[in-house]
Amino acid sequence: MSGQIPLKYQKLMARVSDKNNNSKAEAIKAFCLQCVDYKFKRVRYCSASNCALFHVRPYQSKTTD
């Protein structure tokens, strides 16, 4: 990982690090983006099925059953 947060995601990361923010969705999005070096397409096509957040990760394609 590069260690640098892209400008596009800096506001999200600031909101997540705020102690008064209780948004689980934003926390999950931030975690997943950090995990894949801030590449949202990598989040969408993530293959880490053993991750606890795999089924709730953002940017998934909507499927109908």
C-alpha positions as CSV (number, residue, x, y, z in Angstrom):
1,M,0.0,0.0,0.0
2,S,1.1,3.5,-0.8
3,G,0.2,5.0,2.6
4,Q,-1.2,8.1,1.0
5,I,-4.9,8.7,0.9
6,P,-6.1,9.9,-2.6
7,L,-7.7,13.3,-2.6
8,K,-11.0,11.7,-3.7
9,Y,-11.2,9.7,-0.4
10,Q,-9.7,12.1,2.1
11,K,-13.1,13.5,3.3
12,L,-14.5,10.0,3.7
13,M,-11.5,9.0,5.8
14,A,-11.8,12.2,7.9
15,R,-15.5,11.5,8.6
16,V,-14.7,7.9,9.6
17,S,-11.9,8.9,12.0
18,D,-14.3,11.4,13.7
19,K,-15.3,9.9,17.0
20,N,-18.9,11.3,16.7
21,N,-19.5,9.5,13.4
22,N,-21.5,6.3,13.8
23,S,-21.9,5.4,10.1
24,K,-21.2,1.7,9.7
25,A,-21.6,2.0,5.9
26,E,-18.9,4.6,5.8
27,A,-16.6,2.6,8.1
28,I,-17.0,-0.5,5.9
29,K,-16.3,1.5,2.7
30,A,-13.2,3.1,4.2
31,F,-11.9,-0.3,5.5
32,C,-12.4,-2.0,2.1
33,L,-10.9,0.9,0.2
34,Q,-7.8,0.9,2.4
35,C,-7.5,-2.8,2.0
36,V,-7.2,-2.6,-1.7
37,D,-5.1,0.6,-1.9
38,Y,-8.1,2.9,-2.7
39,K,-9.1,1.2,-6.0
40,F,-12.8,0.9,-5.9
41,K,-12.9,-1.6,-8.8
42,R,-10.8,-3.9,-6.6
43,V,-13.4,-3.7,-3.9
44,R,-16.1,-4.6,-6.4
45,Y,-14.2,-7.7,-7.6
46,C,-12.7,-8.6,-4.2
47,S,-11.9,-12.3,-3.9
48,A,-11.2,-12.4,-0.1
49,S,-14.3,-14.4,0.6
50,N,-12.9,-15.3,4.1
51,C,-13.2,-11.6,5.1
52,A,-15.9,-10.8,7.5
53,L,-17.0,-7.8,5.4
54,F,-17.0,-9.7,2.1
55,H,-20.8,-9.9,1.8
56,V,-21.4,-6.3,2.8
57,R,-18.6,-4.6,0.9
58,P,-19.5,-1.5,-1.2
59,Y,-19.5,-1.2,-5.0
60,Q,-21.0,-4.7,-5.5
61,S,-23.2,-5.3,-8.5
62,K,-26.8,-5.5,-7.6
63,T,-28.2,-9.0,-8.2
64,T,-31.8,-10.1,-8.0
65,D,-32.8,-13.6,-6.9
